Amino acid sequence: MKVLAAMSGGVDSAVAAARAVDAGHEVVGVHLALSRTPGTLRTGARGCCTIEDSMDAQRAANIIGIPYYVWDFSTRFKEDVVDDFIAEYAAGRTPNPCMRCNERIKFAALLEKALALGFDAVATGHYASIELDEHGNRELHRASDWAKDQSYVLGVLTAEQLAHSMFPLGATPSKAEVRAEAAARGFSVAAKPDSHDICFIPDGDTRGWLADRVGSEQGAILDRSGERIGTHEGALAFTIGQRKGLNVGYPTDDGQPRFVLEIRPKTNEVVVGPREALAVEELAGTTFSWTGIPPVDPSTPFDCEVQVRAHADPVPAMAWVGRAPLNPDATDCAAPSRDELVIVPNQPIIGLSPGQTAVLYVGTRVLGQCTVERTVSAAPVEQAALAR
């Protein structure tokens, strides 16, 4: 096959490209330039798409002996990832930029261009596996090394995208083995630290970065009954589940700490309450997709596991597709509605925020995902009021 290897400049993508060559494919390496001013992106151990990363990818491609190009995806990245990140926070949601980058850049924009140029597949260094079911349908599964498993951030892939995706590292027992292989191949990135954090926020100060772009002004801190108990310096400075830095002047009757439960950007308010109010017993979203073949009848509740963060433990759950009103405040049962993926975990999930991604698994298989739009607390306001 003719394979386009996405080379970030890290050890994983370099080894993945080399393995694709070893498998007999015709491979071309490409590095994605995601900023017109790459010097403003994270560098060293904290980056994944800087000038130095491009040079690391070039050196690996030279050793492998494959053609290498740099493609400018900076405009698409700004629109689909950076601007989306800002808009989601401004709406009081918590986005996952790495998930959006995989969905809209690496497996949408990049794959579209690769197919248009005659490539059969895109290979990446993600730790995940593609397996065939008994009918020959492609399924996305967890990697052999669960500690490095990245199937969560790939949950947004569709069946069509899976048909043109390759993950050569999926069956590798450990990251240490990948590094050893990279060293044996003579790659300079063999010991390069993993990238982490948000690449387009240079100093790691997410709050300050958002304040410069969205603005920041004082607002009210409310308890769950709506009583004002403090003042904040900007709602975007808070995250769901935060405990420190609340600047609340009124202690609780029982002396227990308060946590951020809700952020209301339209009114610039932050709602706080007891830790038990962070427990979510139901979550749902109308923006959902299936990773490969969907369930035969998704409207019938089915057993699964749900994972709400990249490195969180999966939680047994029941899920189904129901109908949700287009207007949540509508009282007319005949009001327009749309499909909604509803997930009820067997045990409450702590500190879940709208905007996060919930990925469904059946065993090791990734079944689908949704962007969380609403949650139901396991501790209603009445219970919290009684506990005060």
N, C-alpha and C positions, 0 to 999 in steps of 0.2 A: 504494500500500500504506500501511497504518497502521504507522508505525515508531517504536519507542522508542529514543531516542538516549541512550546512557550517557555522561554528561558529567563527567569527572573534575576539570575545572577547568584542564586543560592545553590547549595549542594544538592538539594533534592531534584530540582529541575535539570541540573547538569547530568546527574546519573540517569534520570528518566530518559533524556535525549539519547544518551549513550546506549541504553538498553534497547531503545527503539531501533537503533542502527544494528545492534547485535541480533535483533529479531528478524533482520532482513528487509526492513522497510527503507524506502527512500526518504530521508529526513532532511528538513530545512529548519534551522533555528531562527527564532524571532524574539526580540526583546521589545516590550511595550513601553514607549515613552509616555508617561501619564501626566507630565507637567511641562509647560513651556519654560518654566524656570526650575529645573530639577535640583538646583542648589538649595531650594527652599524645602525639599523633602527630607525625611529622616535619612541619616547617613550611618555608616558602620553597621553595628549589630542591630540597629533599630529600624533599618530601612529595607525596602524590597524593590525599589524602582528609581534609584538615583543614578547619576553618571557613573559612579564607581561600580554599581551593580551591573550596569550595561557593559563596562569593561571586563568585569569578572565573567559575564556570560560569553563575551567575545573570545576570551582566552580558552574557556571550556570548549566552545564550538571549534576553535582551531585545533585543539588536541583531538577531538572526536573526528575531525575532518569533514565537517558539514558546512554548507553555505550558511551565512548568518546575516540577518538584517535587523534594523531598528525601525519599528513602525510607530508613527505619531498618533496616539489615541488620546491626546491631552484634552481636546475639546469634548469628546464623548465622555471621558472620565469626569470632567468638571460637571457636565450636565447631569449625568446619570448616577454619579456617586457623591461628589462633593456638594452640589446644589441640593440633592435629595437629602443628604445628611443634615444640612442647615434647615431645610423645610420641615423635616420630621421633628427635630428638636424644637423648632418654633411652634409646632403644633402640640407639643407636650409629650411626644413619643420618643422612645429610645431605639434608634436605628442600629443596624449592624452593617457598617460600610464594607467589610470584607465579603459578607454575603451578597451585597449589591454588586460588588466588583466581579465576583464569580458569575452572578446571574446576567449582568448587563454588559460586561466587558469581555471576560475571558471565554464565556460560553454563549455569547450572543454576537457582539460586534466582531470579535476575533474569529469565531467559528464561521460566521456569515462570510467574512472576507476570505477565509481559508477555502471554503467550499466554492466560492466564486472563482478562485484562482486554480481550481482543479485538485485541491487536496482532499483526501478521503477522511482524515481525522486530525484532531488536535490532541497532542500528548502533553500532560502536565505532571508536575512532581507531587501531586496530592496523594495522600495516603488513604486510598479507597480502592475497592475492587468492583469490577463488572463481571457478573456471572449470567449464564443463560438458564432460563427455566426449562421445563420439559417440552415446551412448545417453541423453544428457540428465541423467546423474548428476552431482551436485555434487562437486567436488574442491577441496581446499585447496592453494594454491600459495604459493611465496615471493613477496614483494613485488618490484616492479621495482627498488627501491633496496635492494640486498643489504646495504649497510652499516647500514640501519635495519630490516631484515627481522625480523619478530616471529612468524613462523610456528612457530618452535620452541615458544613458550609456548602456542600454540593447538593443539598436536598432540594434546591430550586431547579435542578436540571429536569428537562422534559424527556420524554421517550425519544423524540427526534434528536435531541442533543446528545443523549446517551449513545445513540447509534453511531455518532461520529466523535466519540471521546475515548481516550486511552489513558490509563493510570498504571504505568509500568512498575510503580513501587508498592502496589496494593498488597502483594503477597510477601513482602519483605518482613522478616520476623522483628527487626528492630532498626531504629535510626542509627545505632552504632555500626550496624552492618553496611548501611548506605555510606557512612563516612569512611569506613575502611575501604570500601570499593572505590570511592572517589580518590582516596590517597593512592591506591594501587594504580589508578588510571592517570595519576599525575595532575589532578585538578587542584589548582591553588585554593579553591573554596572548601577543601575537605574538612577543615576545622572552623569554617566561618560560622559564627553564631546564628541561630535562627532569628528571623525578623519577627517583630511583634509591635503592638500598639498601632496607632493610626498613622499611616505614612504621610498624609497631607497636613498633619499638625506638627510643625518642626520641633517645638520645644516640649511637646507632650502636655501642654496646658490647655486641655479641651475647654474648660470653662472660660478662660480668657479669650481663646480663639473664637468661641461662639459669641461672647459678649461684644467683640469687635464687629461682628457681622449681623447679629440679631438685635443687639442693644441690651441694656440692663438698667432697671430702675426698681426702686423700693416697692414692696407690696406686702400684703397681709399673710401671716401664717395663721391658719385656722385649725381648730380641732374638728373632730368628725361631726359635731353638732352644729358647726358653722360659727362658733364663737372665736373672735380674734384673740390670739394669745401671744402674738409676737410680730416682728417685722423682718423681712428679708431684704437683701440688697440686689436681688435678681433671681427670678424663678429658675432660669436655666442653669444656675449654679448647683442645683440639687438633682439627686437621682433617687429613684424609688428604692426604699430600704435604708436610706442614709440616716445615720444616728447623730453624728457629730456636727457641730457648727450650725445648729438650728436657731440659736439666739432666741430661745423661748424663755420668757421671764416668769411664767407661772408653772410651778411644779404640779405633778399629778397627785391626786389624793393618796394613791398607794405607793408613791415614790418610784414608780417604774419609769424607765426612759421612753421617750417618744421616737418614732421613726417616720420618715417621709412616706406617705401613702399615695399621694396624688399630686400632680402638677397641673395647674390650670392656666395655660398661657394667655387665653383670651381675657381673663380677669386678673392675671398676674398674681395668682394666689397659690400657696402651697398648703396642702392638707397633711396634718400629722396625727399620729395615734399610736396605740399599743402594738407591740410586735405581732400579736396574734392576728391583727387585722391585715398583715402582709400575706397571710395564707390564702392562696387562691384555690378554690374548689372546682372552678369551671373557667375555660378560656375558649375564645372563638374568633374567627376571622373570615371575612368574605373574599380576601385575596389569598387564594390557596391554589396549589397545583399538585399533580401526582408525578412521582419520580418513576417513570416507566408505566407499566400497565396498571390502571386504577382498580380498585375493588369492583367485583361484579355488580354489587348493589350498594353503593356508599351510603344510601339513605337508611340502610339497616345497620344498627350499632355493631361495631366489630372490636375485638380485643387488639391492643397494640401497646407500644411504649412511646412516651413522649419525652423529648429532650429539648430544653429551652435555652441552653447556652452551649457553646462549642465544647466545653470541657465539663459539663454537668453530667451527673449520673442520670440515665434514663429512668422514667417512672412508669410503672404499669398504668394503663388507662383504657377507657372506652371512648370511641370516636364515631361520628357519623356526620353526614351532610344533611342539614335542615334548611329551613327558610327563615331569613331575617328581613325585617322591614327596611326599606330604603331610608325611611325617616324613623329613627329609634323612638321618637316621641309620639308616633302615630297611635291612635286608639282604634281606628277602623280596621277590622280584621280583613277587609278587602283591599287594604292599602298595598301599593306596589312593593314587591319584595325580591330578594335575590338569594342565591345559595350561600350557605355559611357552613364552614367546617367547625363543628363543636367537639371539644375534647374535655373529658371529665377524668382527671387523674384519680387513681385509687387512694392516694394520699395528697393532701394539699401541697402546692408548690409555693415556696416562700419568695417574696420580692419580685414578682413578675410584672413587667411594665408593658403597656401598649407600645407597639412598634417592634418588639422583639420577635424572633422567629421561633415557632414551635415545629419541630421535625418529628414525624411519626416513623416508628420502626416496627417491623414484625420479625423478631429474631435479630439477625444481623442485616436484614434487608431494609433499605430506606424506602418507605411507602409514599411519602408526600410531605408537604409543609404548608404552613399558613403564617401570615403576618398577624400577630395578635392585635385585635381591635377592641375587644371588650373582655373583662374578667369579672368573675363573681367571687366576692370575698367569703371566706369560711366563717368570718366573724361579722355579722350584720351590725349596723350602727346601733341598734337597740341593745345588743349584747355588750358592745363596747361602752355604751353609756352606763349600763348597769355595773360594769366592772370598775368604773371610775369612782 
